[in-house]
């Protein structure tokens, strides 16, 4: 899978990486990566590349795919169960390390309100005990949506090292699923930030949620600081309409 997807980030499009030296300093288990989300699959595949390249001594680059010969295999990602059953490729990717969960707020394109399955929480805990877990705490590829409180509960329960990641450009490069290349020559970016300082015992769930919003640059205040984001969203919508046409 790595060999097939490498040119999507180092060929058709370019991936600009910042902060990957942090990856080598992390322990082998109980690390939770939190990130904003732009496509179903391209985001997490890019992270697999960056993490393994960094562990092989490459800093802020995925040049030379030799790092694929000895990959870190205990990397997991949290994904909606219905998404991972939506086709052959998602099913294959599920075997690559997905922790599939049932969303409590949305199912089959409709709003729902259901209880959290304790088995889903248990599976995330097992994944953290075994290695690294990537999660997208907004639970959607749409920007500026609220952070789901479940992520904060998992952080308080498992006390992982929490590493924020901010990505951009993937929405313009790929279709929503992150499978089809929509546009070439796009500069994608991935910024890996220092682990968050969290008081697991004394900080409330809401305080952790707010800390995550700022860390992955999805707090509502960023809309005021970076108003051009709204313009960018409109441009993306127009581009999507042209592709449909």
Secondary structure, 3 states (H helix, E strand, C coil): CHHHHHHHCECCCEEEEECHHHHHHCCCCCEEEEECCCCCCHHHHHHHHHHHHHHCCCCCCCCCHHHHHHCCCCEEEEEEHHHHCCCHHHHHHHHCCEEEECCCCEECCEECCCCCCHHHHHHHHHHHHHCEEEECCCCCCCCCCCCCHHHHHHHHHHCCEEEEEEEECHHHHECCCCCCECCCCCEEEEEECCCCCCCCCCCCHHHHHHHHHHHCCCCCHHHHHCCHHHHHHHHHHHHHHHHHC
